[in-house]
């Protein structure tokens, strides 16, 4: 989907890549100095979906550089759940589903309320045809962040797959409240 939201997510991904290196450098300089570097305050939120990075990740050099930066950030702060989520997105983009799932689960082991990891894990499970398992993660993502439009969209699709039509309608409606225009909005409207 190439909408304004998609382009915004690509821009966020670029910022995450740029900041991963800056954070690693800052932590390296502050290491041993007793300074609270506030790592979590300096890393921007990851893009919401693995699909959001495609425009950036098509550049193999940027992919390798970003992956290296994310590994460095984790080395300096192993509790940085969003870095695991982004590494999962990179693995998924490469077609490495098993490592992606493992990384999303590692992120959730650190922060079980991280909507990005919940959403992305739900997406992978739904793609595998594991709708009941995916449902748990999509529900968690919207429970954690009620304004997470893409999670509402896939939650609605999952409810549809499971034959839970009334719940699906509620999720379609919520998606449309958050994203009233665009290709996905047209799909959602058809389900109401």
C-alpha positions in Angstrom: 0.0 0.0 0.0 1.5 3.3 -1.1 -0.5 5.9 0.8 0.6 8.9 2.9 0.7 6.6 5.9 3.0 4.2 4.1 5.3 7.0 3.1 5.3 8.3 6.7 6.2 4.8 7.9 9.1 4.6 5.4 10.3 8.0 6.7 10.1 6.6 10.3 12.1 3.6 9.3 14.8 5.8 7.8 14.9 7.7 11.1 15.2 4.5 13.1 18.1 3.4 10.9 19.9 6.7 11.3 19.2 6.9 15.0 20.4 3.3 15.7 23.9 4.4 14.9 23.6 7.7 16.8 22.3 5.9 19.9 25.1 3.3 19.7 27.7 6.0 19.4 26.1 8.0 22.4 26.0 4.9 24.5 29.6 4.1 23.6 30.7 7.6 24.7 28.7 7.5 27.9 29.7 3.9 28.8 31.3 3.9 32.2 30.7 7.6 32.8 27.6 7.0 34.9 25.5 9.2 32.6 21.9 8.1 32.1 21.7 8.2 28.3 18.0 7.6 28.1 18.2 5.1 25.2 14.5 4.5 25.0 13.8 8.2 24.8 16.1 8.6 21.8 15.0 5.7 19.5 11.9 6.6 17.6 9.1 4.1 17.2 9.5 1.5 14.6 7.4 1.4 11.5 4.2 -0.5 12.2 4.6 -3.3 9.6 7.3 -5.2 7.8 5.7 -4.0 4.5 6.4 -0.4 5.5 10.1 -0.7 5.0 10.2 -2.2 1.5 11.1 1.0 -0.2 14.1 1.5 2.1 15.1 -2.2 2.4 15.3 -2.7 -1.3 18.7 -1.0 -1.0 20.9 -3.9 0.2 23.5 -1.6 1.5 21.0 0.2 3.7 19.7 -3.1 4.9 23.1 -4.4 6.0 24.0 -1.0 7.6 20.7 -0.9 9.5 21.0 -4.5 10.7 24.5 -3.8 12.0 23.3 -0.7 13.8 20.4 -2.5 15.4 22.7 -5.3 16.6 25.0 -2.7 18.0 22.1 -1.0 19.9 21.1 -4.4 21.3 24.7 -5.1 22.3 24.7 -1.8 24.2 21.2 -2.2 25.7 19.8 -5.7 25.4 16.4 -4.5 26.8 15.7 -2.4 23.6 12.7 -4.4 22.5 12.0 -2.2 19.4 15.4 -3.1 18.0 14.5 -6.8 18.1 11.2 -5.9 16.3 13.1 -4.1 13.6 15.5 -7.0 13.2 12.5 -9.2 12.9 11.2 -6.9 10.1 14.5 -7.2 8.3 14.4 -11.0 8.6 10.8 -11.1 7.3 11.7 -8.8 4.4 14.4 -11.3 3.5 12.0 -14.1 3.5 13.4 -15.5 6.7 10.2 -16.2 8.5 11.5 -18.4 11.4 14.1 -15.9 12.5 11.5 -13.1 12.2 9.1 -14.9 14.5 11.9 -15.6 17.0 12.9 -11.9 17.0 9.3 -10.7 17.5 9.0 -13.1 20.4 12.2 -11.9 21.9 10.9 -8.3 21.7 7.7 -9.4 23.4 9.7 -11.2 26.1 11.2 -7.8 26.9 8.1 -5.7 26.5 4.9 -7.8 26.2 2.9 -4.7 25.4 4.9 -3.6 22.4 2.2 -3.2 19.7 4.6 -3.3 16.8 5.9 -6.7 17.7 2.4 -8.0 18.5 1.2 -6.8 15.1 4.1 -8.1 13.1 4.0 -11.5 14.8 0.2 -11.6 14.2 0.8 -10.8 10.5 3.3 -13.6 10.1 1.0 -16.1 11.8 -2.0 -15.0 9.7 0.1 -15.4 6.5 0.9 -19.0 7.7 -2.8 -19.6 8.1 -2.7 -19.7 11.9 -5.6 -17.4 12.4 -6.4 -18.3 16.0 -2.8 -17.6 17.0 -2.7 -14.4 15.0 -5.9 -13.2 16.7 -4.2 -13.1 20.1 -1.5 -10.8 18.8 -3.7 -8.5 16.8 -6.0 -8.2 19.9 -3.0 -7.4 22.0 -1.8 -4.7 19.5 -5.1 -2.9 19.5 -5.5 -3.3 23.3 -2.1 -1.7 23.7 -2.5 1.0 21.1 -6.2 1.7 20.2 -5.1 4.0 17.4 -3.1 1.4 15.6 -5.1 1.4 12.3 -3.2 -1.4 10.6 -3.7 -3.7 13.6 -7.5 -3.0 13.5 -7.5 -3.8 9.8 -5.8 -7.2 10.2 -7.8 -7.9 13.4 -10.9 -7.4 11.3 -9.6 -9.7 8.6 -8.7 -12.4 11.2 -12.2 -12.2 12.7 -13.6 -12.6 9.2 -11.4 -15.7 8.7 -12.7 -17.2 11.9 -16.3 -16.4 11.1 -16.7 -13.8 13.8 -18.6 -11.4 11.7 -19.9 -8.9 14.4 -16.4 -8.6 15.9 -15.0 -8.0 12.4 -17.5 -5.2 11.7 -16.5 -3.4 14.9 -12.8 -3.6 13.8 -13.6 -2.5 10.3 -15.5 0.5 11.7 -12.6 1.4 14.0 -10.2 1.1 11.2 -12.3 3.5 9.1 -12.5 6.0 12.0 -8.7 6.0 12.0 -8.1 5.8 8.2 -11.2 7.0 6.4 -9.6 7.2 3.0 -7.3 5.1 0.8 -7.2 1.7 -0.7 -7.5 -0.2 2.6 -10.4 2.0 3.6 -12.2 0.9 0.4 -11.6 -2.7 1.3 -12.9 -2.1 4.8 -16.1 -0.4 3.5 -16.8 -3.4 1.4 -16.9 -5.6 4.5 -19.5 -3.5 6.3 
